[in-house]
């Protein structure tokens, strides 16, 4: 089945682009906005509307494959590609990529996805958001033309031993509304929560971590008080965006001691701590996370470290996995480019006995969320992010419902 036309449109995402550097340096909030000068190239303001580009592939039988080019909330940070704005890239896609896609046969996904993921234009690879969106559209086209779900295509081409598709635990994120949104998660019995967006030492962590300790205590008691059944035991997963490193001067001894205090406060729930330290470069961050994990394991502190910043590409993920730089690696889906890389990353982590978190960003779309949920199911990820948005309900609905639909269809075939 061949592509006969490509349609490109500007789309909006489920959240916003934020200048992480300015926020971590203490930018003030004014309602939903941030006040101050942006610090990351490309940003005219600290918070700007999230944009995407929708790619529709018209097939010769009239079917349409669809994908969305989207980038993470904190674009331009942690070694990522720069801010992705539709007006900058639609003309570029029309000129350089549309002519190449027309005439392609979409009967097999992997070959085409790898081709476009590796494609260079004028000697440079495409922005990760573009590779991400093209691969989604190709997967959609392959699935619809071969009458399979997206997950079945990925399973058949990447993980054929996974005969039955199974549910993957879902992780939801609160955004800044880290209290009311927790209540939503408890009501819906989300598997892992709350993310909590601890991205500022002064207002959210505390200079000695006291604010986060108070929050973990509140979170634990909130679940114990309001859970509907005693067997609801979600994993507490908090993203601290390197603020432990800032608060404790990158002192591993102090970070480990503080983590032990968090473990005590979280009990009886298991705790995951994402991004405890960010040294500003890949090697330094990898070494620090490796050393923190080893100390936690040696001292039998029941807290898992999740790697995020600087663990962006498939190569990064393999490097962090090989060095055990964390117990779980976030596969931040838009940062990897093609969905082929996401599938390879999940399988690599699983084969190396390290947790595979099929993550992403609040700043995606329903289309990209559906696509990566299917990849997570097919490759048996350990965790899947509810996305897009920060309201809990929308992202959880999209991911949870897609998971249930795909599994039911696969089981019906069997």
Secondary structure, DSSP 4 states (H G I P E B T S, - for coil): -BEEEEEEEEEEEEEEEE-HHHHHTTPEEETTEEES---STT-SSSEEEEEEEEEEEEETTS-EEEEEE---TTTTSTT------HHHHHHHHHHHTHHHHTT-B-S-HHHHHHHHHH-EETTEEPPHHHHHHHHHHHHHHHHHHHT--HHHHHHHHH-TT--S-----EE---TT-TTHHHHHHHHTT-SEEEETT---IIIII-TTSHHHHHHHHHHHHHHHHH-SSTT--PEEEEE-TTHHHHHTTT-HHHHHHHHHHHHHHHTTS-EEEE-----SSHHHHHHHHHHHHHHHHHTT--EEEEE-TT--SHHHHHHHHHTT-SSEEEE-GGGG-SHHHHHHHHHHHHHTT-EEEE---TT--HHHHHHHHHHHHHHT-SEEE--SSSSSHHHHHHHHHHHHHHHHHHHHH-
